[in-house]
Amino acid sequence: MYGTVMSHITRRLLSTSAPRRSSAAEACSEIFERFGNKPVSVRKQLFDANQVQQLSLTLGRPDLHKNVPVTERPPVDGTPVPPGYHLVYFTPTFLEQDLGRDGTDRTVNPLSPYTRRMWAGGELQWTQDPSKFLRIGHVVQETTELLSAVPKKLKTGAEMLLVGVQKTYEMESGIALIDKRNWVFQTEITEPKEPPPRPAEQPLPEGEHMRDFAQTDVSLFRFSALTFNAHKIHYSPEWCRKVEGHRDSVVHGPLNLINMLDFWRDRARNAEEDAVPKSIAYRAMSPLYVMEPYRILLENDKDDKARWQAGIWDSYGKQSMKASIVE
């Protein structure tokens, strides 16, 4: 059933007879016509150990087990899936010829010309009942629903869409996680953009807790492979520089969402195996690039000890992402 629905959507999006929307408002209306009264998709999947093992290796975190590192064996059935690691499951199921020109899947894409997608932010909410935690070996159902589609304007005056979806992860024992995501859809690129000059480097900011990163092309490749994400901005420097105007390959926003949650788990819960926050609300603000240093800052809210503030800063004085984590 899912494959039939996706094939129908793909045919509509690629059809030469489909009308080109003249405004973002019309494109928003079309999305609601398509998905407003029904789920975008309902899928079931076994949360196998392989994905969590390989993600842990990609993140450089071989100590997922208390006693046996993931370099020696995958996690056993019943092991809690760490917060954010669900992102390597329920990956897109599109043939290559059905992907967008930039390699993105077209699951909720508006009609042309609003086809250039970027992950803008969202909020994740976890159950606090251990009997409902996502665990290795469990069969999980993901239900994706359209929440919103709002027309917006950039500072340049160009139109775009802000689309919100909700993914609910449920097992026989109940709902484990609600994952709300906001995607920005800008108009497709018709003229190549030149990358701006590299800004002057600045010292990385300091804070209560700090963790430094510089993602390699290997780590970006591995994360793209695990999430089955063919978006060219993450692995094709030629596409980045000659088409989209980026100076190099772009670090995945979801990768740093996981990095922030891992950092919180290490600092706030001493890397407890089953540590799960109540929620994280996050927003992407500026891109990060391969092999460029950046830093995650984490601090406990002085007025609310159950709340942590996280921020990611690049080495040029720009904040890339911010988040609020509630225990």
C-alpha positions, 0 to 999 in steps of 0.5 A: 500500500505504501509503495502504491501511494508513493508511486502515485505521489511521484507521478503527480510530482513529475508529471508534465501536465501538473500545473505550476503553482504561481504562489507559495499559498497555492502550493500550501493548499495543494499539499493539504488537498493531498495529505490533509485528511489522511496520514502521509504514510504508515510503516512498520519496521524491526529495530535491528541491532545493525543500524544502532551498531553502525551509527555508534561507530559513525559517531565514534561512540563504541561504548554503547554497551556497558561491558562489550563495545560495539566494535566487538558485537552489536547490541543485544535485543532489549537494549534501549535505542539512545535518544535520536538514534531512531533517525536511522530507521524508516529511511526513504523508499524511493528509486533513484529516478524518482528523487529530486534533482538535488537527490532529496526524496519527495515524500511531502514535496510541494509541486514545482517550483518549491522543491529545494528542501532544508531541515529547519528544526522541530521537537521530539517528545519521549515517553518516560515509561521504560516499558514503552522505550524504543528497544533493539528487537522491537517492531515499531510503527511509524505514522507520518502526518502533515501538521502545517504548510505555511507560505513565507517570504525570504528577506530577498522577497522570494517565496518559500513554504514552511511545512511541518510533519509529525512522526509517531513511533508506537509499539504494542505497549504504546507510544514511545516517541513523537517527532515533529519536524519543520522543513523549508521548501525554497524554489528550485535553483535555475542559475548556479550560485557562487559560494561566498568568500570564506569569513575570517576565523574567530575563537570558538565560544566557551561555556559550562560544558563544551565538546568540539567536532570537525566532521570528515567526509567519511563521517558525512558519507556514513551518516548519509548511507545509514539514513539513506539520504541522497541529498547532494549537499552532504557528499558532493562538493561539486554540487555544493560549490557549482550549484547551491553556492555552499563552500563545501559539503554541508554537515547534516542537521539531524547528525548534530541533533543526535550529537547534542542529545549524546552530549546531554546524556553524557553530562546530565545522566553520566551516559546512562544506557536508558537515559531519555529526556522528556523533550528537545526543541531545536532550530537550525540557524546556519550551515556547518561544513566538512572539516571545519571546527565547531563546538557544542555548548551545554549548560544547565538552566539556573532557574530551572534545573530540569532544563538544559540549553544547547548551542552549536557554534562554528569557527566564524562566529555564527550559531548553527543550531540551538536547542532546549532539552527538558529532563 
